[in-house]
Amino acid sequence: PSRTEAQPVVIVDVDEASLKAVGQWPWSRDKVAELIATIHRSGAAAIGIDFIFGEPDSLSLAAMAARIYGASELDVR
């Protein structure tokens, strides 16, 4: 957030500015993990996430390797 208040809750929103800076949704699981790690390092005592990962991560390295090399995601290590 651009500023924090003296309240115990801070909401980090994936808004239009976030989409413009990071790219279209859905973000890769790696990008979401990076966001969560940044929030944790900022001192969060708890993190709640309000979105669904309804499909496999098509942007993961394993999925990209499978598309490029024809290997199944399970074969990529």
C-alpha positions as semicolon CSV with decimal commas, in nm:
position;residue;x (nm);y (nm);z (nm)
1;P;0,000;0,000;0,000
2;S;0,107;0,359;-0,053
3;R;0,058;0,432;0,316
4;T;-0,024;0,237;0,629
5;E;-0,261;0,335;0,903
6;A;-0,248;0,270;1,275
7;Q;-0,512;0,001;1,225
8;P;-0,426;-0,368;1,258
9;V;-0,533;-0,462;0,904
10;V;-0,375;-0,367;0,572
11;I;-0,534;-0,479;0,245
12;V;-0,307;-0,542;-0,051
13;D;-0,521;-0,526;-0,363
14;V;-0,451;-0,651;-0,714
15;D;-0,587;-0,340;-0,882
16;E;-0,551;-0,176;-1,223
17;A;-0,218;-0,020;-1,125
18;S;-0,090;-0,364;-1,019
19;L;-0,202;-0,517;-1,347
20;K;-0,035;-0,238;-1,541
21;A;0,292;-0,283;-1,348
22;V;0,303;-0,665;-1,333
23;G;0,092;-0,778;-1,628
24;Q;-0,243;-0,935;-1,694
25;W;-0,414;-1,170;-1,452
26;P;-0,374;-1,454;-1,377
27;W;-0,018;-1,409;-1,260
28;S;0,212;-1,708;-1,241
29;R;0,226;-1,894;-0,911
30;D;0,586;-1,772;-0,882
31;K;0,473;-1,409;-0,901
32;V;0,200;-1,467;-0,642
33;A;0,454;-1,640;-0,414
34;E;0,686;-1,340;-0,454
35;L;0,401;-1,108;-0,352
36;I;0,320;-1,319;-0,045
37;A;0,689;-1,333;0,055
38;T;0,712;-0,953;0,026
39;I;0,404;-0,909;0,244
40;H;0,551;-1,154;0,499
41;R;0,886;-0,971;0,505
42;S;0,695;-0,647;0,568
43;G;0,585;-0,789;0,903
44;A;0,248;-0,946;0,837
45;A;0,132;-1,165;1,125
46;A;-0,128;-1,333;0,901
47;I;-0,206;-1,330;0,530
48;G;-0,548;-1,407;0,384
49;I;-0,586;-1,469;0,012
50;D;-0,916;-1,414;-0,167
51;F;-0,874;-1,563;-0,511
52;I;-0,894;-1,908;-0,662
53;F;-0,632;-2,103;-0,854
54;G;-0,897;-2,275;-1,065
55;E;-0,660;-2,421;-1,325
56;P;-0,304;-2,551;-1,341
57;D;-0,039;-2,280;-1,369
58;S;0,012;-2,251;-1,745
59;L;0,295;-2,004;-1,683
60;S;0,507;-2,234;-1,466
61;L;0,849;-2,341;-1,587
62;A;0,733;-2,702;-1,593
63;A;0,431;-2,621;-1,808
64;M;0,638;-2,411;-2,048
65;A;0,900;-2,688;-2,078
66;A;0,623;-2,938;-2,148
67;R;0,491;-2,718;-2,429
68;I;0,835;-2,655;-2,577
69;Y;0,989;-2,999;-2,542
70;G;0,678;-3,215;-2,539
71;A;0,754;-3,361;-2,197
72;S;0,485;-3,410;-1,939
73;E;0,501;-3,175;-1,640
74;L;0,584;-3,475;-1,420
75;D;0,897;-3,545;-1,627
76;V;1,037;-3,194;-1,576
77;R;1,257;-3,158;-1,269
